[in-house]
């Protein structure tokens, strides 16, 4: 596989030989901690076939990842003389050691063309704001652990480092730990792999470490709350930051996740997922990560809060349709386009928000409900004369839209409403 690097524009990610690249990720946080090798083979094979190209997974996992053994009965760290789990004492003994198991999965992913967004640790190990913990990191051992882990992994080509782990940086000590771990990763792999930070919900890495030299691109988590900051407003904020850095949504609303963490509110579905993905894409993102509430946990038994096992959840509608999103990205080079936020007149920042991009002689917009819109002609450097539509539910290109000379766009045979979203190319 080719390693990844920043494009000279600072806006996007490319492969080592300059090919454009867009992260299409899945959150499999408990991958190393919960699955057997055979199960990991099946999981990765399914995701590869669906069009994903990156898997986000955690070495020191959230769900009691230090004390609860993995599938093979191994914990990642040994305890020191004080009885504390020690990041400088990794489990390396004998067959099926914890880190051999991690590398088996990373190597497998590499062999089938999947990148691993690798979190050295979940955030409760340095800020136990909630969760199991315990807090085990100091600036010193964070550096040691980061350097050791990167030295071990640097022979791979398919790694992207993701620091943080769903916790806010609230104290000087938290910043010292993260900065030290980042230095350790850099010194361990010689700067081979890109680095970002996974923040807590409804926030972005830019709020904490945008100015850090080690941060190659921003990652936001638009998250699972409702109402909450919209992904398109968060994306626009990060896109405008200086210095310029790419940004991706590393965790937006999960398919089948309880809205605002309460099952009485109902669950996010494939429409919610699709709205976030296409709005992120046309907002200038360098990537987007899908997630499912059962898959990140690798949940083996359903319950009221999580009504799927991970095996059945692998084939939920939004995941099965990811190949359509992948195909759209592969077929349409958006690198010459720039996001604009008033592509249509009276563009409200609510459920009806139309995401859009423009270049010298074309525009693209994502209409979330398939309802008529009116182009803001002042945003275009050309006189629009023809339309082409893309159906994000089927992957078909159609002539389902009509352009009226004053800039109005209407859709033939479309009732409008939720689930009637459509992409429109304007030329």
C-alpha positions as CSV (number, residue, x, y, z in Angstrom):
1,X,0.0,0.0,0.0
2,X,1.0,3.6,-0.4
3,X,1.5,5.8,2.6
4,X,-0.6,9.0,2.9
5,X,0.6,12.6,3.0
6,X,-0.6,16.2,2.9
7,X,-1.3,17.8,-0.5
8,X,0.7,21.0,-1.1
9,X,-2.5,23.0,-0.9
10,X,-3.0,22.0,2.7
11,X,-6.6,21.2,1.9
12,X,-6.6,17.5,1.4
13,X,-4.8,14.1,1.7
14,X,-3.0,12.3,-1.2
15,X,-1.1,9.1,-1.5
16,X,2.7,9.1,-1.5
17,X,2.7,9.4,-5.3
18,X,0.1,12.2,-5.4
19,X,-3.1,10.4,-6.1
20,X,-6.2,12.0,-4.6
21,X,-7.5,10.2,-1.5
22,X,-10.7,10.6,0.6
23,X,-11.1,8.8,3.9
24,X,-14.2,6.6,4.0
25,X,-13.9,5.2,7.5
26,X,-15.7,2.9,9.9
27,X,-15.5,3.1,13.7
28,X,-14.5,-0.3,15.0
29,X,-13.1,0.9,18.3
30,X,-13.1,-2.5,19.9
31,X,-11.7,-4.4,16.9
32,X,-8.4,-5.5,18.6
33,X,-10.0,-5.9,22.0
34,X,-13.1,-8.0,21.2
35,X,-12.7,-10.0,18.0
36,X,-10.9,-13.2,17.2
37,X,-8.6,-13.4,14.2
38,X,-11.2,-15.2,12.2
39,X,-13.8,-12.7,13.1
40,X,-11.5,-9.8,12.2
41,X,-11.0,-11.4,8.7
42,X,-14.7,-11.5,8.1
43,X,-15.3,-8.0,9.4
44,X,-12.5,-6.4,7.3
45,X,-13.5,-8.4,4.2
46,X,-17.1,-7.1,4.5
47,X,-16.1,-3.5,5.0
48,X,-13.7,-3.7,2.1
49,X,-16.4,-5.1,-0.2
50,X,-18.8,-2.3,0.8
51,X,-16.3,0.5,-0.2
52,X,-14.7,1.5,3.0
53,X,-11.0,2.3,2.9
54,X,-10.1,3.1,6.6
55,X,-11.0,1.4,9.9
56,X,-10.6,3.4,13.1
57,X,-9.6,1.1,16.0
58,X,-8.1,1.6,19.5
59,X,-5.1,-0.3,21.1
60,X,-6.0,0.5,24.7
61,X,-9.8,0.2,24.3
62,X,-12.6,2.0,26.0
63,X,-14.6,-1.0,27.4
64,X,-12.4,-1.8,30.3
65,X,-9.6,-2.3,27.8
66,X,-6.9,-2.6,30.4
67,X,-8.4,-5.2,32.7
68,X,-10.7,-7.2,30.6
69,X,-8.8,-9.6,28.4
70,X,-9.2,-9.8,24.6
71,X,-10.6,-12.9,22.8
72,X,-7.4,-14.8,23.5
73,X,-7.3,-13.9,27.2
74,X,-4.6,-11.3,26.9
75,X,-4.5,-7.8,28.3
76,X,-2.4,-5.1,26.6
77,X,-0.3,-4.0,29.5
78,X,1.4,-5.6,32.5
79,X,1.2,-4.2,36.0
80,X,4.2,-2.6,37.6
81,X,5.5,-3.0,41.2
82,X,2.7,-0.7,42.5
83,X,0.1,-2.9,40.9
84,X,-0.8,-0.3,38.2
85,X,-1.2,-1.0,34.5
86,X,2.0,0.4,33.0
87,X,2.2,1.8,29.4
88,X,5.9,1.0,29.4
89,X,5.2,-2.7,30.0
90,X,3.3,-4.0,26.9
91,X,2.2,-7.6,26.7
92,X,4.6,-9.3,24.3
93,X,5.1,-12.8,25.7
94,X,4.6,-15.9,23.6
95,X,2.0,-16.7,21.0
96,X,-1.0,-14.5,20.6
97,X,0.3,-11.7,22.8
98,X,-1.9,-8.7,22.7
99,X,0.3,-6.7,20.4
100,X,0.9,-9.6,18.1
101,X,-2.9,-9.8,17.8
102,X,-3.1,-6.1,16.9
103,X,-0.4,-6.5,14.3
104,X,-2.1,-9.5,12.8
105,X,-5.2,-7.4,12.2
106,X,-3.2,-4.4,10.9
107,X,-1.3,-6.7,8.5
108,X,-4.5,-8.3,7.3
109,X,-6.0,-4.8,6.6
110,X,-2.9,-3.8,4.7
111,X,-3.0,-7.0,2.6
112,X,-6.5,-6.1,1.4
113,X,-6.0,-2.4,0.9
114,X,-7.5,-0.9,4.1
115,X,-5.9,1.8,6.2
116,X,-6.1,1.7,10.0
117,X,-6.8,4.9,11.9
118,X,-4.9,3.8,14.9
119,X,-5.6,5.3,18.3
120,X,-2.8,4.4,20.8
121,X,-5.3,4.8,23.6
122,X,-8.9,5.8,24.4
123,X,-9.1,9.1,26.2
124,X,-10.3,7.8,29.6
125,X,-6.7,6.6,30.2
126,X,-5.6,10.2,30.5
127,X,-8.8,12.0,31.3
128,X,-11.4,9.8,33.1
129,X,-14.1,12.4,32.7
130,X,-16.4,9.4,32.3
131,X,-15.9,5.8,31.6
132,X,-13.8,3.0,33.2
133,X,-10.3,4.4,33.0
134,X,-8.1,4.2,35.0
135,X,-5.9,7.2,34.2
136,X,-2.4,5.7,33.6
137,X,-0.6,8.3,31.5
138,X,1.9,10.9,32.4
139,X,3.9,13.1,30.0
140,X,6.9,10.8,30.4
141,X,5.3,7.4,29.9
142,X,3.1,8.8,27.1
143,X,6.3,9.7,25.2
144,X,7.8,6.3,25.9
145,X,4.7,4.4,24.9
146,X,4.1,6.4,21.7
147,X,7.7,6.0,20.6
148,X,7.7,2.2,21.3
149,X,4.4,1.7,19.5
150,X,5.4,3.7,16.4
151,X,8.8,1.9,16.2
152,X,6.9,-1.4,16.2
153,X,4.4,-0.3,13.6
154,X,6.6,1.7,11.2
155,X,7.2,-1.2,8.8
156,X,3.5,-0.9,7.8
157,X,2.3,1.5,5.2
158,X,-1.4,1.7,6.2
159,X,-1.4,3.6,9.5
160,X,-2.8,7.0,10.4
161,X,-2.3,8.0,14.0
162,X,-5.3,9.3,15.9
163,X,-4.6,10.7,19.3
164,X,-7.2,11.8,21.9
165,X,-10.0,9.3,22.1
166,X,-13.3,11.0,22.8
167,X,-12.2,13.2,25.7
168,X,-11.7,16.9,26.0
169,X,-8.3,18.4,26.9
170,X,-9.2,20.4,30.0
171,X,-6.0,20.8,32.0
172,X,-2.4,21.6,31.2
173,X,-1.5,18.0,32.1
174,X,-3.8,16.7,29.3
175,X,-2.1,18.9,26.7
176,X,1.3,17.7,28.0
177,X,0.3,14.1,27.7
178,X,-1.0,14.4,24.2
179,X,1.9,16.5,23.0
180,X,4.4,14.0,24.5
181,X,2.6,11.1,22.9
182,X,2.6,12.9,19.6
183,X,6.4,13.5,19.9
184,X,6.9,9.9,20.7
185,X,5.0,8.7,17.7
186,X,7.0,11.1,15.5
187,X,10.3,9.9,16.9
188,X,9.3,6.3,16.6
189,X,8.2,6.3,13.0
190,X,10.3,9.2,11.8
191,X,7.3,11.1,10.7
192,X,6.1,8.5,8.3
193,X,2.4,8.5,9.3
194,X,-0.1,11.4,9.4
195,X,-1.5,12.4,12.8
196,X,-4.7,13.9,14.0
197,X,-6.8,13.9,17.2
198,X,-10.2,12.5,17.9
199,X,-12.2,14.9,20.1
200,X,-15.3,14.4,22.2
201,X,-18.7,14.9,20.7
202,X,-19.8,18.2,19.1
203,X,-16.2,19.5,18.9
204,X,-13.1,19.4,16.8
205,X,-9.4,18.9,17.3
206,X,-9.1,22.4,16.1
207,X,-10.5,23.7,19.4
208,X,-7.5,22.2,21.2
209,X,-4.4,21.6,19.0
210,X,-5.0,23.3,15.6
211,X,-1.7,25.3,16.1
212,X,0.4,22.2,16.9
213,X,3.0,21.3,14.3
214,X,2.3,17.6,14.8
215,X,-1.4,17.9,13.8
216,X,-1.5,17.2,10.1
217,X,-5.3,17.4,9.7
218,X,-8.3,18.2,11.9
219,X,-10.8,15.7,12.9
220,X,-14.2,16.7,14.2
221,X,-17.0,14.7,15.8
222,X,-20.3,16.1,14.9
223,X,-21.7,13.3,17.0
224,X,-25.0,11.8,18.0
225,X,-26.8,14.6,19.8
226,X,-29.9,16.4,18.6
227,X,-30.0,19.3,18.5
228,X,-26.3,19.8,18.3
229,X,-23.9,21.8,16.2
230,X,-24.5,20.8,12.6
231,X,-21.8,19.0,10.7
232,X,-21.9,21.6,7.9
233,X,-21.4,24.5,10.3
234,X,-18.6,22.7,12.1
235,X,-17.0,21.8,8.7
236,X,-17.2,25.4,7.5
237,X,-15.5,26.6,10.7
238,X,-12.6,24.3,10.4
239,X,-12.2,24.9,6.7
240,X,-11.8,28.6,7.3
241,X,-9.1,28.2,10.0
242,X,-5.6,29.5,9.6
243,X,-3.1,27.9,9.1
244,X,-5.0,25.8,6.5
245,X,-5.4,22.1,7.4
246,X,-7.6,19.4,6.0
247,X,-10.6,18.4,8.1
248,X,-12.7,15.2,8.3
249,X,-15.7,14.2,10.3
250,X,-14.4,11.3,12.2
251,X,-17.7,10.4,14.0
252,X,-21.1,11.8,12.9
253,X,-24.5,10.3,13.8
254,X,-24.2,6.5,13.9
255,X,-26.8,4.4,12.1
256,X,-29.2,2.9,14.6
257,X,-27.8,5.1,17.4
258,X,-30.4,6.5,19.8
259,X,-30.9,10.2,19.0
260,X,-29.3,12.3,21.7
261,X,-28.4,9.0,23.5
262,X,-32.0,8.3,24.4
263,X,-33.9,5.5,22.7
264,X,-37.2,7.2,23.4
265,X,-36.2,9.8,20.8
266,X,-35.9,7.2,18.1
267,X,-32.8,6.2,16.2
268,X,-30.7,7.7,13.5
269,X,-31.2,5.9,10.2
270,X,-29.6,5.7,6.7
271,X,-31.1,9.0,5.7
272,X,-29.5,10.8,8.6
273,X,-26.2,9.1,7.8
274,X,-26.4,10.1,4.1
275,X,-27.3,13.7,4.9
276,X,-24.1,14.0,7.0
277,X,-21.9,12.3,4.5
278,X,-22.8,14.4,1.5
279,X,-22.9,17.6,3.4
280,X,-19.4,16.9,4.7
281,X,-18.2,16.0,1.2
282,X,-19.5,19.2,-0.4
283,X,-18.3,21.2,2.7
284,X,-14.7,20.5,1.7
285,X,-13.9,17.5,3.9
286,X,-10.9,15.3,3.4
287,X,-12.9,12.3,4.7
288,X,-15.9,11.0,6.5
289,X,-16.4,8.2,9.0
290,X,-19.5,6.0,9.2
291,X,-20.3,4.3,12.4
292,X,-22.8,1.9,13.9
293,X,-23.7,1.6,17.5
294,X,-23.3,-2.2,17.6
295,X,-20.2,-2.4,15.4
296,X,-17.9,0.0,17.4
297,X,-18.6,-2.2,20.5
298,X,-18.4,-5.5,18.5
299,X,-21.6,-6.3,20.4
300,X,-22.5,-9.9,20.5
301,X,-26.0,-9.7,22.1
302,X,-28.6,-7.0,21.4
303,X,-30.4,-5.0,24.0
304,X,-33.0,-2.2,24.1
305,X,-30.3,0.5,23.7
306,X,-28.6,-1.3,20.9
307,X,-31.0,-3.6,19.0
308,X,-28.4,-5.3,16.8
309,X,-25.4,-7.6,17.1
310,X,-22.3,-6.4,15.3
311,X,-22.6,-9.2,12.7
312,X,-26.1,-8.2,11.6
313,X,-25.3,-4.5,11.9
314,X,-22.5,-4.9,9.3
315,X,-25.2,-5.1,6.7
316,X,-27.5,-2.3,7.7
317,X,-28.7,-0.1,4.9
318,X,-26.3,2.9,5.1
319,X,-23.3,0.5,5.3
320,X,-24.5,-1.6,2.4
321,X,-24.9,1.6,0.4
322,X,-21.5,2.9,1.1
323,X,-20.2,1.7,-2.3
324,X,-22.5,4.3,-3.9
325,X,-20.8,7.1,-1.9
326,X,-17.4,5.6,-2.8
327,X,-18.3,5.5,-6.4
328,X,-19.5,9.1,-6.5
329,X,-16.2,10.2,-5.0
330,X,-14.1,8.0,-7.3
331,X,-16.0,9.3,-10.4
332,X,-16.0,13.0,-9.6
333,X,-12.9,14.9,-8.8
334,X,-13.9,17.7,-6.5
335,X,-10.4,19.0,-5.8
336,X,-10.9,22.0,-8.1
337,X,-14.1,23.1,-6.3
338,X,-14.5,25.4,-3.3
339,X,-17.3,25.2,-0.7
340,X,-19.8,28.0,-0.7
341,X,-22.5,28.4,1.9
342,X,-25.1,30.4,0.0
343,X,-25.2,28.4,-3.2
344,X,-29.0,28.8,-3.1
345,X,-31.0,31.9,-2.0
346,X,-32.2,32.0,1.6
347,X,-30.1,29.0,2.5
348,X,-31.2,28.2,6.0
349,X,-28.9,26.5,8.5
350,X,-31.4,23.8,9.4
351,X,-32.7,20.5,8.1
352,X,-33.2,22.2,4.7
353,X,-29.6,23.3,4.3
354,X,-28.2,22.9,0.8
355,X,-24.5,22.2,0.7
356,X,-22.6,23.4,-2.4
357,X,-19.3,23.8,-4.1
358,X,-18.3,25.9,-7.1
359,X,-15.5,26.2,-9.6
360,X,-15.0,28.5,-12.6
361,X,-17.4,26.8,-14.9
362,X,-19.5,24.5,-12.7
363,X,-21.3,24.0,-9.4
364,X,-22.5,21.0,-7.3
365,X,-25.2,21.1,-4.7
366,X,-26.8,18.6,-2.4
367,X,-30.5,19.2,-1.9
368,X,-31.6,17.3,1.2
369,X,-35.3,17.0,0.5
370,X,-35.6,17.1,-3.2
371,X,-37.6,20.3,-3.0
372,X,-37.3,23.2,-5.5
373,X,-34.5,25.7,-4.9
374,X,-33.3,28.9,-6.5
375,X,-29.6,29.3,-7.3
376,X,-27.8,32.3,-6.0
377,X,-26.5,33.4,-9.4
378,X,-24.1,35.9,-7.9
379,X,-22.2,32.9,-6.6
380,X,-21.5,31.6,-10.1
381,X,-18.9,32.8,-12.5
382,X,-20.8,31.3,-15.4
383,X,-24.4,31.3,-16.8
384,X,-26.0,28.0,-15.9
385,X,-27.5,26.2,-18.8
386,X,-27.8,22.5,-18.0
387,X,-28.2,20.1,-15.1
388,X,-27.3,16.6,-14.3
389,X,-28.6,14.7,-11.2
390,X,-27.0,12.0,-9.1
391,X,-29.3,9.8,-7.0
392,X,-27.5,8.9,-3.8
393,X,-29.8,6.0,-3.1
394,X,-29.1,4.2,-6.3
395,X,-25.9,5.7,-7.8
396,X,-27.7,6.6,-11.0
397,X,-27.2,9.7,-13.1
398,X,-30.4,11.2,-14.4
399,X,-32.0,14.3,-16.0
400,X,-34.5,14.6,-13.2
401,X,-34.2,18.3,-12.7
402,X,-35.3,21.3,-14.7
403,X,-33.5,24.7,-14.8
404,X,-35.6,27.8,-15.2
405,X,-33.8,30.9,-16.5
406,X,-34.1,32.8,-13.3
407,X,-32.1,30.1,-11.5
408,X,-34.9,28.0,-10.1
409,X,-34.3,24.3,-10.1
410,X,-37.3,22.0,-9.9
411,X,-37.4,18.2,-9.8
412,X,-39.7,16.1,-12.0
413,X,-41.7,13.3,-10.4
414,X,-40.3,13.9,-7.0
415,X,-42.6,14.4,-4.1
416,X,-40.0,16.1,-1.9
417,X,-39.4,15.4,1.8
418,X,-37.2,13.2,3.9
419,X,-35.3,10.6,2.0
420,X,-35.7,12.5,-1.3
421,X,-32.2,14.0,-1.3
422,X,-30.4,14.5,-4.6
423,X,-27.1,15.8,-5.9
424,X,-27.3,18.3,-8.7
425,X,-24.4,19.2,-11.1
426,X,-24.8,22.7,-12.6
427,X,-23.0,23.7,-15.8
